[in-house]
């Protein structure tokens, strides 16, 4: 079934019977998405998968959006409907290509990370990164949590087993054992969890808005690493300097990004046949830990 027809069918089954057409949206990777025109209401953003996803996937995403807004003060789309096989949200604007927008994002993210400090790492339930479950079992030790639930968790996945040889897997285990030496102890705070440029849009008045989260209480640098390590536009350069100023980051933070971004690279390998160079990045980061 073509994407517009599939999304229109999901909308009507969800009770939005006035939806008349859907224009596919660009930029997503895991899900199908589009903007739906309605006869009696404003347009809405609709998101679904071809196959019915795990029970609770969209409910968890809706919960994450509310948490970012209500706990962290970030702008997010309003949740119109969150069902088993479709998520419907209010429509946001495209991100403007301006440096001042990214500077405002630095303030948004700094506020999110500094006002939501928590005494444990994890979340009240598991949620999803793409279509894969994210283990959020509570832990008071950030290094242990990151090792168990964000790195080693991916090793059993078939595509990861195929991409990494035994020496690579052992190197990852060694890295995890040494995490307390490699990464400074930081408090947990509310994190978006999948913060790359495609998940940053804008409100009608041009303020940064966040979509598609995989929230948990984790190190703030998990969000920073994803933005730093994935493609971002030239005008984002000011974001990193301003965020560092606002949060008091030390000068060594860029050196930590490859280790922290291992989590996202492993998730990409696990989920997609084409990994956009993620396996090469993982092997490069693990090279010093190979025996």
C-alpha positions, 0 to 999 in steps of 0.5 A: 500500500502506498504511504499516503494511503496507509497513513490515511487508513490509520488516521481514519481507524483512529477516529479522524474521519475528516482526514482527506489526504496525506503528503509524505514527510521527508527526513524520517528513517525508521517510520512512515510519516506525513502531513494530513489535510482535514476537512474540519480541523487543522492539519496534523502530523501522522506517523506509523510503521508498515507492520504493527509496532510493539504494544506501547511504542507510540504511547511511550513516545507521547509520554516522552514528548510530554516529559520534555515539555512539562519537566524540561521546558522544551517545546514539543508538538501536542499529542492529538492521538497515540494508539497502537499503530499510529501517532498523531501530533500537531504540525511544527515548522521546518527548522530555520537555517540561522545561527540564532536559532541554534543559539536558542537551542543551546539555551533550550537544551541547557535548561532541559539538562540542568533543571531535571537532575535525578538521583537515578539513571533510567526511566519509569518504564522501557521505551523505544529507540526506533523500533528496538526496545530501550532498557531503562531499568533503574541504576544509581551508577551511571557507568554501569547503566551506560555499559549494560543498557546502552552499549552491551545491550546491542551485542546480541542483535543479529546485525551487530553480531555480523558486523563486529568480530570477536575481537571487536566485541571483547574490545567493547567489553574492555571499554565498558570495564574502563568507563569510570576511567574514561568518562567523568562521573556526571549526574543523571538528567532528563535527556531526549535520547535521540537528538540528531538534527532531523529531530529538531524543528521549530514552533510557529514563532521560530523557537526550537522544538523537539520530536521523536524522543527516547527519553531517560534520565542519563548523562547530558552528554548523550544528547550532545554526542549525538548532535556533535557526531551526526551530520549538522548544518554549518549554522549549528557551530555556535550551538556547541560553544554556547551550550558549553558556556551555559553548562560549564563543560570542560575543554575536553568534552569533544574527546569524549564524544566518540565513546558516548556515541558508540551507543547510537552507532550500535543502535544504527547497526542493529536496525538497518542493513545500510549503517551509514558508516556506523560499523567503521566508526565503532571499530575505530573507537574500539581500536585502542581496546583490542588486545 
